[in-house]
């Protein structure tokens, strides 16, 4: 289903919002310490939010659909229950322990020794190397499904936006926008799922579609998944 004009306006407003936040925080950054390290004072709530936004990503949401289609409900329960049972308390445990104790970041050291241009290029390289291939692939599929756009072009645009936002706003800006994205992700999935579930006929619709393929796909906890698939899924949950 292609995006409507209203959808496009919402996306454009969200992009403007995050860049507005980035520009505001960039002006408030009085030093490289505040820009790169958020003055060593990143709030606990933002630490939790940025961790959850990183763990519950496009690959996780779209991957869940793919796992269910190929491995049945057992994959859904292993992924979803595993993630919720592990990642939420893990984020709450990790967040208070996050403390940037290094005297300087790599872009900061590059700026001090080689100038501002080299520092920016170093930051861009770091962002690109930290991007997940699965994330970029999800961007391409979303661009194709939502706007009938070329997958590569959609991925390049979003990667460019991510780099620009990171270089503009610093650590605090990235954390705040991550929190916004996480809230939007959770709200949108919760809003869309009930409608889609009943549009396909609910649980009876799933039975009608999957029974002809393999009735075992409708079992939540079964031996339908091989041991190596269980290990792979569990590793993905904890990664």
C-alpha positions as CSV (number, residue, x, y, z in Angstrom):
1,X,0.0,0.0,0.0
2,X,1.5,3.3,-1.1
3,X,1.7,6.3,1.2
4,X,-1.0,8.9,1.0
5,X,-0.6,12.7,1.0
6,X,-1.4,12.8,4.7
7,X,1.3,10.1,5.4
8,X,3.8,12.1,3.4
9,X,3.0,15.3,5.4
10,X,3.5,13.4,8.7
11,X,6.8,12.0,7.6
12,X,8.0,15.5,6.4
13,X,6.9,17.1,9.6
14,X,8.8,14.4,11.6
15,X,11.9,15.0,9.6
16,X,11.6,18.7,10.1
17,X,11.1,18.2,13.8
18,X,14.2,16.1,14.3
19,X,16.4,18.5,12.3
20,X,14.9,21.4,14.3
21,X,15.9,19.6,17.5
22,X,19.3,18.9,16.1
23,X,19.8,22.6,15.1
24,X,18.7,23.8,18.6
25,X,21.0,21.4,20.4
26,X,23.8,22.3,18.1
27,X,23.5,25.9,19.1
28,X,23.5,24.9,22.7
29,X,26.7,23.0,22.3
30,X,29.3,25.4,23.7
31,X,32.2,23.0,23.4
32,X,33.3,19.7,21.9
33,X,32.7,18.2,25.3
34,X,29.0,19.0,25.2
35,X,28.7,18.0,21.5
36,X,30.5,14.7,21.6
37,X,29.9,13.6,25.2
38,X,26.7,15.5,26.2
39,X,28.7,16.9,29.1
40,X,28.8,13.4,30.6
41,X,25.3,14.0,31.7
42,X,23.0,11.9,29.5
43,X,19.8,11.4,31.5
44,X,18.9,7.8,32.4
45,X,15.6,8.0,30.5
46,X,17.4,8.9,27.3
47,X,19.9,6.1,27.8
48,X,17.0,3.6,28.0
49,X,15.3,5.2,25.0
50,X,18.3,5.2,22.7
51,X,19.1,1.6,23.7
52,X,15.6,0.4,22.9
53,X,15.4,2.3,19.7
54,X,18.7,0.6,18.6
55,X,17.5,-2.8,19.6
56,X,13.9,-2.5,18.3
57,X,14.8,-1.4,14.8
58,X,13.5,-1.8,11.3
59,X,15.1,-5.2,10.9
60,X,13.5,-6.4,14.1
61,X,10.0,-5.3,13.1
62,X,10.2,-6.4,9.5
63,X,12.3,-9.5,10.4
64,X,9.5,-10.7,12.8
65,X,7.1,-10.8,9.9
66,X,9.5,-12.6,7.7
67,X,10.3,-15.2,10.4
68,X,6.6,-15.9,11.0
69,X,6.0,-16.4,7.3
70,X,8.8,-18.9,6.9
71,X,9.0,-20.5,10.3
72,X,5.5,-20.2,11.8
73,X,4.2,-18.8,15.1
74,X,7.0,-20.5,17.0
75,X,9.5,-17.9,15.5
76,X,7.2,-15.1,16.5
77,X,6.9,-16.2,20.1
78,X,10.6,-16.8,20.4
79,X,11.5,-13.4,18.9
80,X,8.8,-11.3,20.5
81,X,8.6,-12.8,23.9
82,X,12.4,-13.2,24.0
83,X,12.9,-9.6,23.1
84,X,10.4,-8.2,25.5
85,X,11.5,-10.5,28.3
86,X,15.2,-9.8,27.9
87,X,15.7,-6.4,26.2
88,X,13.5,-4.2,28.4
89,X,15.1,-5.2,31.7
90,X,18.5,-5.3,30.1
91,X,18.1,-1.7,29.0
92,X,16.9,-0.7,32.4
93,X,20.0,-2.4,33.9
94,X,22.5,-1.1,31.4
95,X,21.4,2.5,31.2
96,X,22.5,3.6,34.7
97,X,25.9,2.0,34.1
98,X,26.6,4.0,30.9
99,X,29.2,6.6,31.6
100,X,31.4,8.2,28.9
101,X,34.7,8.3,30.8
102,X,37.0,8.7,27.8
103,X,38.9,12.0,27.6
104,X,37.9,12.4,24.0
105,X,36.0,10.8,21.1
106,X,37.6,9.9,17.8
107,X,36.1,12.9,15.9
108,X,37.2,15.2,18.7
109,X,40.8,13.9,18.5
110,X,40.7,14.3,14.8
111,X,39.6,17.9,15.1
112,X,42.3,18.7,17.6
113,X,45.1,17.2,15.4
114,X,43.9,17.6,11.8
115,X,41.2,20.2,11.7
116,X,37.4,20.5,11.5
117,X,37.1,19.0,8.0
118,X,38.9,15.8,8.9
119,X,36.8,15.6,12.1
120,X,33.6,15.7,10.1
121,X,34.9,13.1,7.6
122,X,35.9,10.9,10.5
123,X,32.4,11.2,12.0
124,X,30.8,10.3,8.7
125,X,33.0,7.2,8.3
126,X,32.1,6.1,11.9
127,X,28.4,6.5,11.2
128,X,28.6,4.5,8.0
129,X,30.5,1.7,9.6
130,X,28.1,1.5,12.5
131,X,25.1,1.2,10.1
132,X,23.7,-2.3,9.9
133,X,23.3,-3.9,6.5
134,X,19.9,-5.3,7.6
135,X,18.8,-1.8,8.5
136,X,19.7,-0.4,5.1
137,X,17.9,-3.3,3.4
138,X,14.8,-2.6,5.5
139,X,15.0,1.1,4.4
140,X,15.0,0.0,0.8
141,X,12.0,-2.3,1.2
142,X,10.1,0.4,3.1
143,X,10.8,3.0,0.3
144,X,9.7,0.6,-2.3
145,X,6.4,-0.4,-0.5
146,X,5.6,3.2,0.7
147,X,6.6,5.3,-2.3
148,X,7.3,2.8,-5.1
149,X,10.9,4.2,-4.9
150,X,14.1,2.5,-5.9
151,X,15.5,0.5,-3.0
152,X,19.0,1.9,-3.4
153,X,17.9,5.5,-3.7
154,X,15.6,5.2,-0.6
155,X,18.5,3.7,1.4
156,X,20.9,6.4,0.3
157,X,18.5,9.2,1.2
158,X,17.9,7.8,4.7
159,X,21.6,7.1,5.3
160,X,22.3,10.7,4.3
161,X,19.7,12.0,6.7
162,X,21.1,9.9,9.5
163,X,24.7,11.2,8.9
164,X,23.5,14.8,8.6
165,X,21.5,14.5,11.9
166,X,24.4,12.9,13.7
167,X,26.9,15.5,12.6
168,X,24.5,18.3,13.4
169,X,23.2,17.5,16.8
170,X,25.8,15.5,18.7
171,X,25.3,12.8,21.3
172,X,22.4,14.5,23.1
173,X,20.5,15.2,19.8
174,X,20.9,11.6,18.7
175,X,19.6,10.3,22.1
176,X,16.6,12.6,22.0
177,X,15.7,11.8,18.4
178,X,16.2,8.1,19.2
179,X,13.6,8.4,22.0
180,X,11.2,10.1,19.5
181,X,11.7,7.3,17.0
182,X,11.2,4.6,19.6
183,X,7.9,6.2,20.7
184,X,6.7,6.5,17.2
185,X,7.7,3.0,16.4
186,X,5.9,1.5,19.3
187,X,2.8,3.7,18.8
188,X,2.6,3.0,15.1
189,X,3.0,-0.8,15.4
190,X,0.4,-0.9,18.2
191,X,-2.0,1.2,16.1
192,X,-1.6,-0.7,12.8
193,X,-1.5,-4.3,14.1
194,X,-5.1,-4.7,15.3
195,X,-6.5,-3.4,12.0
196,X,-4.2,-5.7,9.9
197,X,-4.9,-8.7,12.2
198,X,-8.7,-8.5,11.6
199,X,-8.3,-7.6,7.9
200,X,-6.8,-11.0,7.3
201,X,-9.5,-12.7,9.2
202,X,-7.9,-12.9,12.6
203,X,-6.6,-16.2,13.9
204,X,-9.0,-18.1,11.6
205,X,-7.5,-16.3,8.6
206,X,-4.0,-17.5,9.7
207,X,-5.3,-21.0,10.1
208,X,-6.8,-21.0,6.6
209,X,-3.6,-19.6,5.1
210,X,-1.1,-21.7,6.9
211,X,-2.8,-25.1,7.3
212,X,-2.5,-25.7,3.6
213,X,1.3,-25.1,3.9
214,X,2.0,-26.9,7.1
215,X,-0.3,-27.1,10.2
216,X,2.8,-27.1,12.4
217,X,3.4,-23.5,11.5
218,X,0.4,-22.6,13.7
219,X,1.9,-24.1,16.9
220,X,3.5,-21.5,19.2
221,X,6.1,-23.8,20.8
222,X,7.0,-26.8,18.7
223,X,9.8,-28.8,17.1
224,X,8.9,-27.2,13.8
225,X,12.0,-25.1,14.1
226,X,15.2,-26.9,13.9
227,X,17.8,-26.6,16.7
228,X,20.1,-24.4,14.5
229,X,17.2,-22.0,13.8
230,X,16.4,-21.7,17.5
231,X,20.1,-20.9,18.2
232,X,20.1,-18.3,15.4
233,X,16.9,-16.6,16.6
234,X,18.1,-16.6,20.2
235,X,21.4,-15.1,19.2
236,X,19.6,-12.4,17.3
237,X,17.5,-11.5,20.4
238,X,20.7,-11.0,22.4
239,X,22.7,-9.3,19.7
